[in-house]
Amino acid sequence: MRAIRVASAALLTATALTLTAPPVSAAVAGEENITSFGFRVTPSAIAAGGQVTLSVDGCEHNAKVTSGVFDDVTLPKGQRTATAKVFWDAKPGAMYEVTFTCGPESGTTDLTIVGGQSNPTHHPTPHHTRGVKAGVGGSSDGFDAHQIALGGALIAGVLGTAYYWTRRRTGQDGS
């Protein structure tokens, strides 16, 4: 009889853990950015008003690079690099998404704005309205094994305690 109770508790705990686990697709969140061509922004962190180098490798088409922090850039087929000037009004500490498009494929990377330069004669222009990459409110890029193990242990403990007290009361009432 005890084996049936233990097996039931184990099955209940396994079910609870399965239902509370995040979806597996979250573990491969970065894989949607895989392309047949390579791309990068150098440097990946720069002050407002600075100049970045945009590079593509293996693109057999014209490559287009867009972001909310600099004007769109087109690299003609065969050209591997171009430069772009970061807008003076880019917010220090902000992270902007940079999108590289080669034919039907697109990939993204981030550009972080650090520090800042002052240009008192600059007046922001309305042509760059895409804005800052805002993020997703504290979500992570993958599983944290320690947190999952701790959560599983807490759930198992609560279910085990509830099972123990329920069985104990049932045994006392029947005596």
N, C-alpha and C positions, 0 to 999 in steps of 0.2 A: 504494500500500500504506500509506503514511504517513497519508493522508486517512482510511482506514478505522480506523486506530488512534486518531487524534484524535477522530473521530466516536464511537467506542466509549467512549473516556474521558469525553467530554462527556455522553453518554447515561447512563453509570454515575454521574457526578457529579450530574446532574439528578435521577436516581432516588433517590440517597442524600439529597439535599436535600429532595425531596418527602416521603420517609418520615420524616425527622427534624423537619419543620415541625410546629408546634402546630396543632390543628384551627382552622378558620376561625371556628367558633362562639365561640371565646374572645375574638375581637376585638369582638364585640357583647355582651359580658357584661352591660353596664348596661341593655340594652334590655328585659329582662323586667320592669322597674320602670315601664314606661310605662302610664299609666292615663288614663281619660277625665276624671278629676277631678284637681285640683291639691291638693297637701298640703305642709306644712312644719312644722318645729319651730323655734321662736325662743326663745332663742339655740340654736345647734347645739352649743355647748360651755358647760357650766355646772358649778358646784360642787355637791357633795352637799348636799341640803336646800334647794336653790334652786327657783325656779318657772319653768316653761317655758310658752310659749303654743303651742297646737296649732291649726293653721289648715287648713281645707279650702275649696276653691273648686269650684263646679260639681257638687256632690254632690246628687243628687235623692232621696236616701234618708237614713235615720239613718246617721251615720258613727261607727264605733267605732275607738278608738285604744288599742293595747295595747303594753306594753313590760315588760321585767323590772326597770325602774328607777323606775316609778311605777304607781299604781293605774290600772286600766282607766277610760277616759273615753268617754262617749257624747255625741255632738253631735246633737241632734234635727234633723230635716230643716229646712233654712232657716237654722240657726245656723252661722256660719262660724268661730267661734273658741271655745276653752275653755282653761282653764289646768290644769296638773297640777304637783304638788309632788314633786320628786325625792326618793327615799328618803335618809335620813341616812346609811345604811350603804353607799351607792354608792361603789364603789372608784375613787379618783382615778387618772386615766390610762386607765380602761376605756372601751370603746365599746359602747353598747347599741343594739340594733336597735329602732326604733319602727315599728309596723305600723299603717297607716291602711286601714280597710275601709269601702267604700261599696257597698252592695248586694252583687253577686257579685264585685266587683273589690277587689284589695288592692295596696298599694304600700308600700315600706319606705324609711326613711331612717335615718341614724345620729345618735346623741346621745352626745357625748363628755363624760366627767366630768373636770373639772379641779380642781386645788387640793383644797379640802375645808373643811368647817366642823365644829366640834365641838359635839356635843349630848350631854353626859354623862347626861342623863335618858332618852335614847332607847334603847329596847330593840328590836332587829330583830324583825319579825313574820314568821311563816312563810308569809304569803299571797303573797309575791313570790318564786317559786322558779324563774323562767325563766332567770335568770343572765345572764352577760356574753356578748356576741357574740365568739366566740373567733377568728374569722379562718380562713384556709386555709393556714397554714404557709409563708408567703413567696411564694405565687403572685402574679402581677401581673394587672392588669386589661386588659392588651393586649400587643401586640407591641412589642418594642424593636428597631427596625430595625438599630441598630448591633450589637447582640448577634447578631441573625440573620445579618447580613453577615459578621461575624467568624467565626461558627460555620461558615457556608458556605465561607468561604475556607480555614479549617482542614481541613474535610473534603475539599475539592478538592485542597489541597496534599498531604494524606496519600495520597489515591487516585492523584494524579499521580505522586508519588514512588514509590509501590509499583509502579505500571505501568511507570515508567521503569526501575527496577532489575530488574523481572521480564523486561522486553524486553532489557535489556542483557546479563543472564546468558544468556538464550536465544541471543542473537547470538554470545556468546563460546563457548558450548558447541558450537555447530554449526560453528565455524571449523576 
